[in-house]
Amino acid sequence: MSTLVYYVAATLDGYIATQQHKLDWLDNFTLGDDATSYDDFYETIGAVVMGSQTYNWIMSNAPDDWPYQDVPAFVMSSQNLSAPPHLDITFVEGDAGDIATKARHAAKGKNVWLVGGGKTAACFANAGELQQLFITTIPVFLGSGVPVLPVDHAIEVVLRKQRTLQSGAIECVLDVKMD
Ligand SMILES: NC(=O)c1ccc[n+]([C@@H]2O[C@H](COP(=O)([O-])OP(=O)(O)OC[C@H]3O[C@@H](n4cnc5c(N)ncnc54)[C@H](OP(=O)(O)O)[C@@H]3O)[C@@H](O)[C@H]2O)c1
């Protein structure tokens, strides 16, 4: 079955953006050639899911450069948002289980990338709909920011792979323990 994977970059203190939604700590960091290939990861993806804050961030910072051109995207929001008509973007709200089912169906056997942010990934984790995390930890502390996974109860994970890159970043693949 298709897996929901939260593939994300975080700081050592567990943030995915500053409080002002800045990503300079990530953009200014060079991961290096030994990092796992983004293209190889993206090959496994058949649909993406994100929250409205992440969607708005992309639309404000790179409006002409939608990164998920070839796969359907689901944006979670309770607001009346709109998308450019040429993009395959569906706005959804409500139950994470129903949204996961829709996204899996759209992914046609491939995996679903939970792009983020933390609130959206946590919503799936809380509902038992998150199966895997691929976290690239960047060697920086921010002190405050947007949390990577603000769940409402403990979510146990099993470390499947861990690799320290020459740049000092750490890649971890974690499976969520299912009850
Ligand atoms: N470092 C990285 O790799 C990375 C990756 C992704 C994102 N980010 C950053 O993370 C930040 C955003 O993360 P975030 O955690 O603050 O927000 P988010 O998860 O992107 O968006 C949260 C919003 O999504 C909507 N939503 C979530 N669950 C919903 C549900 N079940 N039904 C209806 N609407 C729902 C709500 O907004 P409404 O008010 O619209 O209902 C909620 O406030 C941005 O700065 C982004 O750039 C970083």
The ligand as an SDF file (V2000), in Angstrom:
LIG
                    3D

 48 52  0  0  0  0  0  0  0  0999 V2000
   11.8960   22.9540    6.3190 N   0  0  0  0  0  0  0  0  0  0  0  0
   11.0710   22.3410    5.4910 C   0  0  0  0  0  0  0  0  0  0  0  0
   11.4660   21.3640    4.8140 O   0  0  0  0  0  0  0  0  0  0  0  0
    9.6490   22.8080    5.3710 C   0  0  0  0  0  0  0  0  0  0  0  0
    8.6990   22.0070    4.7220 C   0  0  0  0  0  0  0  0  0  0  0  0
    7.3800   22.4530    4.6590 C   0  0  0  0  0  0  0  0  0  0  0  0
    7.0120   23.6650    5.2300 C   0  0  0  0  0  0  0  0  0  0  0  0
    7.9520   24.4250    5.8330 N   0  0  0  0  0  0  0  0  0  0  0  0
    7.5870   25.6960    6.4730 C   0  0  0  0  0  0  0  0  0  0  0  0
    6.6470   25.4410    7.5080 O   0  0  0  0  0  0  0  0  0  0  0  0
    5.8390   26.6110    7.6980 C   0  0  0  0  0  0  0  0  0  0  0  0
    4.3710   26.2180    7.7560 C   0  0  0  0  0  0  0  0  0  0  0  0
    4.1630   25.1730    8.6840 O   0  0  0  0  0  0  0  0  0  0  0  0
    2.9530   25.2080    9.7370 P   0  0  0  0  0  0  0  0  0  0  0  0
    3.0680   23.9990   10.6060 O   0  0  0  0  0  0  0  0  0  0  0  0
    2.9500   26.5540   10.3970 O   0  0  0  0  0  0  0  0  0  0  0  0
    1.6400   25.1920    8.8150 O   0  0  0  0  0  0  0  0  0  0  0  0
    1.0630   24.1840    7.6960 P   0  0  0  0  0  0  0  0  0  0  0  0
    0.9910   22.8030    8.2250 O   0  0  0  0  0  0  0  0  0  0  0  0
    1.7450   24.4170    6.4090 O   0  0  0  0  0  0  0  0  0  0  0  0
   -0.4070   24.7810    7.5380 O   0  0  0  0  0  0  0  0  0  0  0  0
   -1.2950   24.7280    8.6510 C   0  0  0  0  0  0  0  0  0  0  0  0
   -2.6630   25.1690    8.2060 C   0  0  0  0  0  0  0  0  0  0  0  0
   -3.2480   24.2070    7.3200 O   0  0  0  0  0  0  0  0  0  0  0  0
   -4.6600   24.1940    7.5080 C   0  0  0  0  0  0  0  0  0  0  0  0
   -5.0280   22.8400    7.9870 N   0  0  0  0  0  0  0  0  0  0  0  0
   -4.2640   21.9410    8.6170 C   0  0  0  0  0  0  0  0  0  0  0  0
   -4.9780   20.8180    8.8970 N   0  0  0  0  0  0  0  0  0  0  0  0
   -6.2050   21.0230    8.4280 C   0  0  0  0  0  0  0  0  0  0  0  0
   -7.3970   20.2380    8.3980 C   0  0  0  0  0  0  0  0  0  0  0  0
   -7.4630   19.0030    8.9030 N   0  0  0  0  0  0  0  0  0  0  0  0
   -8.4920   20.7680    7.8260 N   0  0  0  0  0  0  0  0  0  0  0  0
   -8.4480   22.0180    7.3030 C   0  0  0  0  0  0  0  0  0  0  0  0
   -7.3410   22.8110    7.3040 N   0  0  0  0  0  0  0  0  0  0  0  0
   -6.2430   22.3110    7.8620 C   0  0  0  0  0  0  0  0  0  0  0  0
   -4.9700   25.2420    8.5870 C   0  0  0  0  0  0  0  0  0  0  0  0
   -5.1230   26.5150    7.9460 O   0  0  0  0  0  0  0  0  0  0  0  0
   -6.5020   27.2330    7.4920 P   0  0  0  0  0  0  0  0  0  0  0  0
   -6.5610   28.4640    8.2970 O   0  0  0  0  0  0  0  0  0  0  0  0
   -6.2860   27.5150    6.0340 O   0  0  0  0  0  0  0  0  0  0  0  0
   -7.6390   26.2970    7.7460 O   0  0  0  0  0  0  0  0  0  0  0  0
   -3.6610   25.2780    9.3520 C   0  0  0  0  0  0  0  0  0  0  0  0
   -3.4580   26.4820   10.0700 O   0  0  0  0  0  0  0  0  0  0  0  0
    6.1530   27.5490    6.5440 C   0  0  0  0  0  0  0  0  0  0  0  0
    7.0600   28.5360    6.9850 O   0  0  0  0  0  0  0  0  0  0  0  0
    6.8570   26.6500    5.5410 C   0  0  0  0  0  0  0  0  0  0  0  0
    7.7520   27.3610    4.7190 O   0  0  0  0  0  0  0  0  0  0  0  0
    9.2510   24.0240    5.9290 C   0  0  0  0  0  0  0  0  0  0  0  0
  1  2  1  0
  2  3  2  0
  2  4  1  0
  4  5  1  0
  4 48  2  0
  5  6  2  0
  6  7  1  0
  7  8  2  0
  8  9  1  0
  8 48  1  0
  9 10  1  0
  9 46  1  0
 10 11  1  0
 11 12  1  0
 11 44  1  0
 12 13  1  0
 13 14  1  0
 14 15  2  0
 14 16  1  0
 14 17  1  0
 17 18  1  0
 18 19  2  0
 18 20  1  0
 18 21  1  0
 21 22  1  0
 22 23  1  0
 23 24  1  0
 23 42  1  0
 24 25  1  0
 25 26  1  0
 25 36  1  0
 26 27  1  0
 26 35  1  0
 27 28  2  0
 28 29  1  0
 29 30  1  0
 29 35  2  0
 30 31  1  0
 30 32  2  0
 32 33  1  0
 33 34  2  0
 34 35  1  0
 36 37  1  0
 36 42  1  0
 37 38  1  0
 38 39  2  0
 38 40  1  0
 38 41  1  0
 42 43  1  0
 44 45  1  0
 44 46  1  0
 46 47  1  0
M  CHG  2   8   1  16  -1
M  END
$$$$
